[in-house]
Amino acid sequence: MKKGRSFIWGFCVFVVLAGPVLAAETSSADLPWTKGYLNLGYYLATLNSSVRLGESNTGIGLDLSMEELLDLDSSKGTFRIEGGWRFSKNKRHKVELGWFSFDRSGSKTIIDPIEVPPELGGGTISGQFNSTFQFDIIKAKYEYSFLLDDRVDVNAGIGLFVMPFKIGILVQAGSTREINESITAPLPVLSLGFDVVLTPKWYLRQQTDFFYLEIDGYEGGIADIQVALEYLPWKHFGFGLGFDVLTIKVKANGETDVPGVDFKGDIEFDTTGIQLYLKAFF
C-alpha cells in the first residue's frame, strides 16, 4: 500500500516538473493530432467475476463464482463508445468520455445447499438458480499532454470511473427465495498515455488508468490497460483495433459514507478483450 502511494505521488511530481522541460515548440497547426474524435465499436471480452455477499473479513458470507457456480456467460460482446476533445489551441488539454456495459443472465440447478449469511435472511438455499449480473463502466477524464510534437503524444491525467453493479439471484425449490444487491462504485483514477505516429495513416495508442482508494469502510481498486492500432485512410474517418485488460475490486462493509455504496461484501471483476471500432474525427 505504501509503495503504491509513493509511486503515485512520485509520478505526479514527475509530471509537474517534467512538463515544461519536455514540452515541444511545434506549432499546433502542424501537429497531426485530431481536435476531436468519436469511436463506435464492438467489444468482445472474456469475463471472470466473483461476489461475496456479507462480511468480508469473517467466514460469514455467501461466496459466488458467477461464471462457474451460476453458469453466467464467460465471454460476451457489447457495444462500446468513446470520445475526446482537445479544447485548447495548443492541443495539450483534452477531455475524454466513455461507456460500455455487460448484462448477463444464467440458469443452473444446484443440489448441494449453500449457506446464506444472516443479513441476507440466513438458512440454506438450493434448487434452480436464475441469476443476473449487470455491470456498467462510465468514465470521464481530463488529460494534459506534457510532451506533444509531430510524432509522439505523452500525456497524464485524472478522472473518474463510475461503475453500477446489479446482482440478482432467484432460487426456486418448493418455495421462492430472491436476493438482490446493487452498488454504484465511484473510483478516481490517474492515467498515463503514450501515442505514436507510425506513418501519416497509422497510429499506435496506449492508455493506462489506475488507482486504489480506502475510505470509511470502503475499498476500491482499478487497473485498465488499453493498446490500439488505428488506420486513418480518409480525412475524417478510419478504423481501429484495440486490446483491453480491466481489473476491478470493490469491498464495502455496508456502513460507508461513499455516495451510492450501500452494499456489504466484495466484488472482483476482470475482463480481457478486443475491440474493433470506427473512428470519426476532425
Secondary structure, 3 states (H helix, E strand, C coil): CHHHHHHHHHHHHHHHHHHHHHCCCCCHHHCCCCCEEEEEEEEEEEEEEEEEECCCCCCCCEEEECCCCCCCCCEEEEEEEEEEEECCCCCCEEEEEEEEEEEEEEEEEEEEEEECCHHHCCCEEEEEEEEEEEEEEEEEEEEEEEEECCCEEEEEEEEEEEEEEEEEEEEECCCEEEEEEEEEEEEEEEEEEEEEEEECCEEEEEEEEEEEEEECCEEEEEEEEEEEEEECCCCCEEEEEEEEEEEEEEEEECCCCCCCCCCEEEEEEEEEEEEEEEEEEC
